[in-house]
Structures are given as structure tokens and as C-alpha cells.
Amino acid sequence: MHQHGPSDFTKSKKTLAKPNIRNIVVVDGVRIPFLQSGTSYKDLMPHDLARAALSGLLHRTNVPKDVVDYIIFGTVIQEVKTSNVAREAALGAGFSDKTPAHTVTMACISANQAMTTGVGLIASGQCDVVVAGGVELMSDVPIRHSRKMRKMMLDLNKAKTLGQRLSLLSKFRLNFLSPELPAVAEFSTSETMGHSADRLAAAFAVSRADQDEYALRSHSLAKKAQDEGLLSDIVPFKVPGKDTVTKDNGIRPSSLEQMAKLKPAFIKPYGTVTAANSSFLTDGASAMLIMAEEKALAMGYKPKAYLRDFVYVSQDPKDQLLLGPTYATPKVLEKAGLTLNDIDAFEFHEAFSGQILANFKAMDSDWFAQNYMGRKTKVGSPPLEKFNNWGGSLSLGHPFGATGCRLVMAAANRLRKEGGQYGLVAACAAGGQGHAMIVEAYPK
């Protein structure tokens, strides 16, 4: 029997394509309009938004409901009553009750995690057809009683006699009534994300003027895309008892003069992060139909894009909270055997202008690559003319759990429209985590 030496394996590894990995495609993806929190969706529940996205996807793709093998949704701030929001939304949208559904959470990359979990299920042959999506309703977040109050209420529930109840009630103090609010803050460092963004901007010497200018670019491009009908992933949503919502309502191109008047939002009085150069609290949901290529073609679909290589990265949540794209981009390019120059469409999540601009600087720094990333050279900064050309989270909005699918569909739709081949999607997330993925246009 021939004994394989190590060199045989390295040789075969180079020449072999990925023989048993199935090609995975996005047939299509939709989202309901992303709205500023406290507007038209404010009286709904998260599963209402998720259901609307799923119904929109069914309507657009005409996929038979019983063909879907699995449904996965991302969400960040869970509504306690519908903790598995994927299942409630799927039942509400009329999917077969035989189709399993689960919910994932990974901060701002929750929908990304839903998608890549779907990719894994299809690649491993467990499923042929997966629906992935995400939802967030920031208009209504769970506000809890204090720990002391919760403990007292649970103990009262167990108390058998009037005496036991009275003795428990005698321990009640007014401060038990102060509520616990969820915060957009790191649990491990107790720092809000806005503070981190401000420190990051300072560390990379990103000025307030640069941040305002970048935010203005995002809003202006989003407005242009909206006016030209390029945001074709949006499906209208008839809000019960209200009007039909047809477009994102946070797109507000202002002027640099107006923006300059705003006070710092987090670090006062010297901070550079303001309401105008940060993404706003948003309600919204997205959904996409992902299939094995052979299944999509057998069903007569013309897919939009291939989902190719992806990576997840993780750093120190104190100082590198928002640098996910810097770490993930070179990794995913290497994995796919591509360079920055091969990418035709970049779609990065815009949490804050300062975060995007700091990532650009980090990506363009040999010093950062060598000292922090253990790399010999920088990956380089994405050219602005290929970057978030139809607006981004700063202008379109950022429902935490839903943004990942919006990014991938923006990349896929831009590649089709602009005739490019490869898109690169990247995002940072709370916890110091990040994600990047290569999207390839499906041949026309």
C-alpha cells in the first residue's frame, strides 16, 4: 500500500477544487421598509415585522411553503413572549408547521449568523432550501423590574399563608420599583457603543468634519438610490390600522452646517460622535431564500448570487469593539483567493461614521497590520467609488437583527445592476466580533 507523505496531501490540497461542497445561491431577498423607532411600527410586536418580511419573500419568489426545509432568524433584543421569533413569524406567515425554525443572536451580525447557519445546513446536505432573516423592534424593548422586586414577586408566588405573604411584603422598599433598562452597552466593559466609537475616532484621529461629511455622503446616496428605485429589496407593509409603508423613513440628507450645530452625543463636550453621524434606533425585518444551486435550477429559479466564503472574527471588546471589518476583510479575501482589487461592490455596516473611517485607516496601515493583526502588510482601504453606493446603516437604518441580510442583498443587487462579479460584505458587532462574506453575481 502506498504510504502518503505529508507533501502528497499538500499537493492535492492545492489542485483540488472543493469537490463535495455544494454551490449555495440566494434566489432573492426582501425587507420591509426600515423605520425610525417610535414611528409607524411602534404598536406592533417583533414577530409582526418578521412575518411581514416572510410574507413579502413568499409573494416575491412564489416558493411553495412546504419546500422550505428550515427557517432561521436573527434578533438582538428579544421580546420575552416570542423568544423564538423565527417560529412565531413562520407560523404567522403560513409556512408549514412541519418546518422547524430557530432564532440566533450575535448582536449586529445576527442576520449574518442566520444566513451562514443556513449555508452550513445546505453545504452539509442536511437541507436544500433555507429561509434566513432578521428582525428588530426598538420601539418596544423589555424593561424589567429590579432584581429585588423580581425576587420578591417570585417569593410571594410561592408563599402559602397570609403570614408568609405579610412578612415578605414588610421587606418591600420603594427603591425596589426602579426599573432595569436594556442598554446598547458592552456587558464586559459597561461602556456604551457610542463611547467606544468616540474613543476609536480619537485613536485614529478621525475629525468631526470627516465624520459629518461621511454621514452626509451616506444620506445623499441613499436618497438618490431611493429616488431611482434601486432599493428593490423593499416590500410594502400594510400596518394594521394604519397606512401601507413603502419606503425607509430615516433618510435625511442635511447640510454640513446643520450637522455642525449638533452637540456630542456621548463624550461631552469634546466628543465627535453626534446623532447626525451615528446610525439611529430602527425597526425593521428582512428575509432571504437560500438554496443549493441544483435545487434552485431544478425549480426553475434564476438565482441572484452565490454565497461564497465567509469568516467570523473576534477581538478585545474594550479597544477593538468596532474593528471587525479590518480583521475580517483580509481573512475572507485570502480564503477566497481574491485581492481587494477583485471586489466590485463593498457593503459594510455603518454603525457610526467614525467607525467606518477608523476601519479605513486601520485597513490602510502597515503599522496596524504588523502590530495588531500579525500580518506583514496592510490589506488596503476599499475605494470609495465602490463603497456603500446606495447608502448604508447611517441613512437606511439599522434594525440590529436584520441588517446582515440587507447588506448581502445590496451587494447582490448592486453587482447585477453594475455588472460586477464579486461583492464583499463586512460588519462589526457588539462583543468585539465581526463578519465578512464574499458574494458572487450569478451569471446572467
N, C-alpha and C positions, 0 to 999 in steps of 0.2 A: 504493500500500500504506500502511495506517495505521501511522504511527510510534508505538510505545509510549513514552510519557513515564514517568519513574520513578513518578509518582503513580498511574498506572494499575495498576502492579504492587502498590503498597502497598494500593490499594483492594481489588483482587481477593484479595489475600492475607488480608485481614480477613474477607471474607464467605465464602470457600470453606471447606467442611469439608475434612478430609484425604481427598481423593477416592479415591486409589489405595491407601491404607493399609488392609490387611485388619484386621478385628477379631480380636484374639487372646484365646483363653479358656483358663482352667485347667479341665480336666474334673474332675480330682481329684488329690490329693497325699497321700502317706503317709510315715511314718518308722518305723523300728524304735525300740523304747524307747532313750532316751539314758541311758547308764550311766556312773557314775564310772569312770575308768580303773582298771585293776587288778582289776575285778570279773568278771562272767560272760563278757565278750568277750575277756578278756586273752590267751587262747591262739589267737585267730583272726588272720586277715590282713585288711587293709582291703577287699579285693575280696569277702571273705565277707560283710561287713556290707552293702556296696553291692549285692551280689547279692540279699541278703535283702530290701532295700528295693525293688529292681526286681521281685522275685517277688511281694511284697506289693501292688505297684501293679498288676501283671498280674492278680492274683487279685481285687483290688477293682474294677477297671474292665472286666475281660474284654476288653481291647483286643486284637485279633488281632496277634500278634507281628510279622507281616510288613507291617502297616500303618505301623509306626513308621519314619519316614524317617531319623532321626538321634538319637543319644544323646550327651548332654554331662554330665559330672560334674565337680564342683569338689573339690579336695583341697589341703591345705597342706603337711603333712609327708609326702612321698612315700615309699612302700615301693619300694626300688630295683628289686625283681624284677617289680613290676607298675606301671611308671611310667605307662602309660596305663590306669589302673584302670577307666575307663569301659568300655573294650573287654573287659577280662578279666571284669568283672562282667556285662556284657551277654551274653557267650558262656555264662557260668555260669548265667545266668537263663533261657537257652533262646531268646534273641532270634535272629532270622535272622542268619547270618554275613554276609549281604549288607548289613546295616545298619551304616553307619560310626559310629564313636564316638570322641570325643576328650575329653581331660581339661584343665581350666583351673585356674589358681591365682591368687588375688588376696587372700591372707590371709583374714580373717574374712568377706569378701564373695565367696568363691569360688563358692558355690551361686548367689548373686545373678548373678554373671557367667555361670554356666551357663544360668540362666533367660533372661537378656536376650540372650545369644547365640542361644538358641532363638527368642526373639521376633523377632530380626533375620532369621533364616533363614526364618521363616514370613512376616513382613511383606514381605520382598523376593521372595516367591513361589518360593523355592528348595525349600521343604519345606511339607508340610501338617501333619505330626504329629511332634513332638519330645518326647523324654523328657529332662528335666533333673533333676539331683540333686546330691548331695554326700556325702562320706564322710570320716571321720577316725577313726583308731585311735591314741589317745595312749598306750595300754598298751604299745605296742611301737614305738619310734621308731629310725630308723637311727643307730647310734653308729659313727663311723668311726675307723679307725686314724689316727694323726697323719700330717701331710703327709710328714714324713721317712720314716716307716715305709712309707707307700704308695709313695713314690718307690723305696725300696729293693726292695720286693716286685716292682714293675714291672720294675726293672733286673735283678733276679735271674731273672725270667721270660725276659728276652732273652739273659742270659749263656749263651755257648756252651760254654765249657770249665770244668773244675773250678777252674783257677787264677783265672779271672774271678769265679767264684762266691765263692771264699775271700777274694779281695781285697775284694769288696763286703761280705761278712759281717764282715770285720775293722773296717769303719767303723761297725758297729752300736753304739749306746749305749742304756742302759736307758731313758732318757727318751723314746726313740722309741715306747715302749709306752704312753705316756699317751694315752688316747682323746680324741676330739673329740665333744662332745655338742651336739646341736641346742639352741638356747635360744629362749625366747619373748622375743626382743630385737630391736631395730632394728639392722640391719646398718650403716646410715649413721651412727648415733649411739652404738651399742653399749649403749644403755640398755634395760633390761627394761621391758615394758609396765606392770608393777606400779609401777615407779618413776615412769613418766610419769603414771600415774593419780594417784599420790600428789601429784606436783607440780601436776597440774591441779586436784585438790581444794583444795590450798592456795591456788593462784592465784585460785580463785573462792570462797574462804572457805566451803568445804563441810565441816561439822564431822563428827567421828567418829560422834556420836549420830545425825545426819541420815542418814549412810550406813548405819548399822546398822538404823535404822528402815525405810529404803527396802528393804534386803535382806529384812527380816522380812516386809514387805508382799509382795514377790515370792514368797517361800516359802509364805506363807499363802494367796495367791491361787492358786498352782499346786496346793497341796494341795486346795483347795476344787474347782478345776476337775477334778482327778484323781478326787476322790470323787464328783463329779456326772457323771462320764463325758463331760465336754466335750472332752477331748483325743482326739477321734475320729480324728485322723490317724494314731494309733499302730496298727501291725500287730504281732501277736505274732511272736516269732522263736524257733524251736526251735534252741537252741545245740547243735551236735553233741556228744554225750557228756554233755550237761548238761540242765538243765530248760528249759522254754519260758519266755522272758522276756516279760512282758506290760505292764510299766509302768516309767516313769523311776524311777531309784533315788537321785537326788540331792536330792529334795525333802525338806527338813528344817526345818520351822518350829521355831525355837528360842525363847528369850526374850531380851529386850534385856539382861537381867542376865548370862545366859550369854555373849552375844556381846561384852559389855563386857570380859569377862575375857581375851579373846584379845590376844596381843601383835601389834604391827605386823608385817606380812609382809615389807615391802621396805625402808622407810626407818626404821631403828631409832635411838633409841627413840621418836621423835616422830611417825612417820607415822600416817596414819589408815586406810590400806588394810590389811585383815586377810583371813584365809581366809574369814571369815563374810560379808564384803561384796564378795567377788570371785567371778567365775564359776570353776568348778573344771575340771580337766582331764577331758575327756569322750570317750567312744567312741560313735559313732552314725552313721547314714546316713539320707538322705531321698531321695525321688524324686517327680516330678510329671509328669502328662501334659498337655502344652500343644498346642493345636490352633488352626488357623484356624476361626473360628466356623462358617463354612458347612460345613466338613468335619465338625465335631463334630455339627452338627444333622443332616447327611445320614446320619451313622452312628447317629442315634437317641440321642445323649447329651444329658443335661441338664447343661450346664456349671455350675461353682460361681461363677466370677468372670471378669471381664475383666482382663487385664493392660494398664494404660494407660501414661501417660508415665513415664519414669524418667530419672534423671541419675546420673552418677558425678562425684565431686569429689575434689580432691587439695590438700593443704596441706603446710606445713612439718612434717616428721616429728619435729622436736625439741619444739616447744612446742604444736603443734596436732594431735598424733597422734590424739587420740580425739574430735575435734570434728566429725567427718564429718557427723553428723545436723544440726548447726547450719547448716552451709554448704549441705547438700543439700536440706533441707526447703523453704526459701523458693523455691529454684530450681525444684523439681519442682511446687510449687503454682502458680507463675507459668506454667510450661509448660502445665499442665493447665487454667489459667484458674479455679483454685479458691482459696479462702482457708482459713485454719486452722479457721474455724467450719464449713466444709463437711465436715470429716473426722469420721466417726463412730467409727472404730476406729484407734488408733495402735498399731503394733507396732515397737518399737525394740529393737535388740540391746543387752542389758545385759552389757557386759564387766566393769564394776565399778559399784557404787553411786555412787561418786564421779564416774565418767564420766557417768552419766545425769544426776545432779544438776547437774554443771558445765554440761552441754549445756542443761538447762532454764534456768540462769542466763544463759548466753550468748544463748540464743534470746529471752530476755525483756529484753535490754539494748540500748537505743538506742545507747549509747556503743560497745558491741562491734560492732554493725551498721555504725556510721559509721566507726569507726577500723580495723576489720579486714576488713569484708566489702564496703566501698564501697557500702553501702546507706543510704538516708535514714532508714529506720525499722526497728525490730525486727520479726521475724515473730511473736513471741509464744510462750509456753510451752504445750505440749499440756496440756489439762485432765486431771488425774489420774484422774477417773472414767471416762475413755475410753482410758486408757493401760495397755497390757500387762495386761489384766484377767484373763488366765488364766495369769499367771506369765510369767517370761522366762528369759533365759540364766542368770541368777544361780541359779535354782532348778531349771529344767528341764534345764540343762546346755548346753554349747556345744562340740559337735564342730566345730572350725573350719570345715571344708569343707561342713558340712551345714546350718548354721543358717539361711542365706538362705531355703531352701525352707520351713523350719519357720515363719519369720516370715510369709511370704506365705500359707501355709495357715491360720495362726492368724487372720490378718486376714480371709481369705475365710470361714472357719467362724464367726468372731465376727459378721461382717456378716449372715450367713444367720440366725444364732441371735437376734441383737439387732434385726434388721430395719433395719440401717443401709445406706447406699448406697456411701459411699467409705471406703476404708482407706488409711492412709499407713504404709509400711514404711520404716525407715531403719536404717543401721548404720555404725559406724566400722570401720576396718581398719588393720592394721599398714602402715607406709609413709606414714601420714598421709592415707589415702584413705577414701572414703565412698561410700555409695549411698543413693538414696531412690527409691521407686516408688509410684505410685497404683494401688490395686486397687479395682475397682468390682464390687459384688454383681451377679450375673446375675439379671435379673428373674425372679421366681417363676413 
